[in-house]
């Protein structure tokens, strides 16, 4: 695997927070600015409710455990091959583990609607594996994913850009469709947005563990760089948080589309926005 200088490693780990986690230290909790909680959800239909999906016909912690096994297998293969996609795969493991641990608590500390969140997570990961496999088999994938994988496999992007590209594609392109498919309100009308927002706290918590891991296995200067650049950390976390907030709003737009034409317009905007982000990030090449 090509050597990454410390600044690149710093960007890599911060970027990995996109998709969410060990308990956060006090400073990470402080950095998790709670502005999304101030933005009220838009009314949407209650007719759409969570349901079973491949790899999880009935939502349970066991579905999360199965996902972790599949992610670990993927990461081991990528890491052994010095494939740069191993970085995002590792972040996905840490994210999934943190969510799994909270959901398994009695009661959960952050997640209220556990079955809904499990269905969301597994369906979300199904899209990730679907596009990963489709690209490997030279089949069409969304533009944001194609740019991400083209760059990581054949481009000149650094590790931080590689992870940001995957994080952006997965969050901005895939997540709106997952929320729209699983429903955003309970049958009684309560919004599930507090659980969506809670993932931001879990995202911040995963940072410390990833920082130490990358410092040990990728670049020993990582910790020093991160401590000297707190604004970079906060800026990346807030960028990812903005992507997640945008995904929620696009899901609302999908559910509130009154005609097939309106929904198509929303889908086009999701494709365009995620592609523009990918093009912008991939154009800023670094050594």
N, C-alpha and C positions, 0 to 999 in steps of 0.2 A: 504494500500500500504506500502511495507516495507520501513523502513527509509533509506535515502541515506545520507551519510556524504557529507560535502561541496565540497570536491574535486570531488566526483562522480557527484554531481549536475553540477559542472562547466563543466565537460566533456560532460554531457548530452546536455546542451544548445549549446555548441560549435558544437557538432556533429549534432544538429538539423539543422544546416545551409546547409546541403546537398541538401536537395532536394530543397526556396528563398523568405512585408518587409517594414518596416517603414523607414523613412529617416535616413541615417547614420550620426553619429557625425563625427567630423573631424578626430579623431583618428581611427575610423573604416575605413574611406576612405583611410587613410594612410596605414593601414594594408592590404588593398586589393591590393596586388602587381599585376600589370597588365601584368605579363609575358605571359598569353595566347594570348594576342593581338599581340605579336611579332611572333607568330607561324602562318604562312600562311596556308590557307585551301588548300586541294588537289583538283584538278579538278574532278568533278563528273557530271553525267548526269543531264540535265535539264528536262528530260521527266517526272520525278516523282515530283508531285506538291501536295500541301495540299488539303485535301478533308474532307467532313463531316464524323463524327464518332458517335457512340451511345452517347447520351446526348448532342450532338452538331452537328446538321445537317448543320447549317450555322453559321460560326464563328461570335461571338458577345460577348459583355460584359455580356449579359444575360447568356451565357454558364458558365462564370466564377461565376456568382452569384448562379447559380444552383449547381455548384460544391461546393461552400462554404457552402450552406445549407446542402448538403450531408455529408460534412466533419464535420460540427458542430454536426449533429445528431450522427455520429460515435463517435466523441470525448466525447460527453455527456454520451453515453452508457458506453464507456470504463472507463471514469473517475469515474462514479458512481459505477462501479464494482471494482475499484482499480486495473484495468488491466494496466500493465506497458506499453502496446502499446498506451495508451493515450498520452504519451509524444511525440512520433513521430507524432501522429494524430494532436496534438496541433501545432507542428512545421509546419506541412503541411498546416494548416489553416493560420498561419502567412505568410508563403511563398506565398500561393495562393492569399491572400489579398493584399500583396505588388505588385505582378505581375498584379493583377486586377486593382489596383489603377493607376499604370503606363500606362497600356493599355488604360484606360478610359480617360486619360489626352488628351487635344487637343492643340498641338500635344504631344504624349508621350515623356517623358524625356529620356528614355533609349531604348525602344523597337521601332524599325522602322517598321517591318513587323508584324503588329498587328494580322491580320487574321491567318497568319501562326503560330504565337506564341500561339494563342488561341487553334488552332487545336492540336498543340504539347502538350499543357498543359492538355487538356481534354483527349486525347488519352493516355498520360502518366498516368493520374489518373485512367483511365479505367483499365490499367494493375495493378495498385496498388489495387484497389477494387477487381479485378478478383482473384488475388493471395490471398488476405485477406480472401475472401469468400471460395475459393477452400481449403485453409488450414483448415478452420473451419469445412468444410464438408468432411475432410479426403481424399481429392482428390490430385493428384500429383501437385507439384509446383516446380519451379526451385530450384536447390540445395541451392543457396545463400539465398533464401527466406525460405526454410525449416529450415536451420540452424538458421536463425534469429528468426523465430517463435518458434522453439523448445527451444531455449535458453530463450527467454522472457517468455515462458509459463511454462517451466519445469527445466530450468538450474539454474546456480549459478551466472550468469552475473549480473553486477550492471546496474543502469539506463543509465549511459553513454555508456556502451557497447551495451545495447539494442537499443538505438537510432542510434549508429554508424552502427550496423548490418543492420538495416532497411534502413538507408541512403545509405549504400554501395550497397545493393542488388538492390534498386530502381534505383540508378544512374548507376552503372556499368553493371547491367544485362539488365534493361528495356530500358534505354534511347537510346542506339544505335539503337534499333529496331524502336523507335518512329521517330527519325530523318530520318532513311532510308525510312520509310513509308511516311513521309510528305515532303520529298525533302529537299535538302540542298542549292539549288541555285534557284533564280528566273527564270522565262522563258527567261529573257534576259541574264542570266548567272551570275548575281551578287550573291556573297556568302551571306548566312544568318548567317555566323559565328559571326559577330559583335553582333547580338541579343543574340546568345548563350553566348558569353562572357559577355554581359551586365548583365546576371543573376547573375554573380559572385558579382557584385556591390550590387545587391539587396540582395544577401545572407548576405553580410557583414552588410547591414543596418538592417536586422531583429534581429541582435544579441542583441541590447540594450533593445528592448521590451521584448524579451524572458528572458533576464537576470533579469529584474525587476519582471516579472511574477513568474519565478521560485523562486526567493528570497522570494517573498511574500507567495507563496503557497506550496513550497516544502522544501526549506532550507534557513533560513535567513542569513546564512553565505556565501551564493553563491556569492554575490557582492564582499565581502572581498577577497575570494579566487581568483576570476577572476582578481581583481586589482593586486593581488600579483603574478599572473602567466601569464603575457602577452605573453610569448613565447608559452605557451600551447594554447592560443587562436589562435595565428598566425599559429602555426603548424597545428592545426585542420582545420582551414580555408584553408590553402594551400593543405592539404591532400584532402579535398573535391573538391577543384578546380582541383587538379590532376585527380581525378575520373571523373570529368565532361569533362576535356580535352580528357581523354582516351575514353570516351563515344562518343565524336565527331569523333575521329579518327577511332573507330570501326565502326561507321555508314558509314564513307567514304569507309572502306574496304568492308562492306556489299554491298554498291552500285556499287563498282568497281569490284566485283567478276564476272568473265566472264562465269563461269559454275556453275552448281548446286553443284559440288564437292568443288569448291573454296568457295562458300558461306557456305557450311557445315563446312569447316575448320574454317572460321571466327566465326561461331556460336559456335563451340566447344571451341575456344579460349575464347570467352565471358563467356561461362559457367564455364570454368576452372578458369579463372582469378577471377571472382566474388566469386566462391566457395572457392578458396585459401584465399582470403581476409576474408571471413566469418569464415573460420576455424582458421585463425590466431587471429582474434579479439575475438572469443569465447573461445580460449584456455587460454587467459590471465584473469582468474577469479580473482575477488576482492571481499572483504566483503561488 
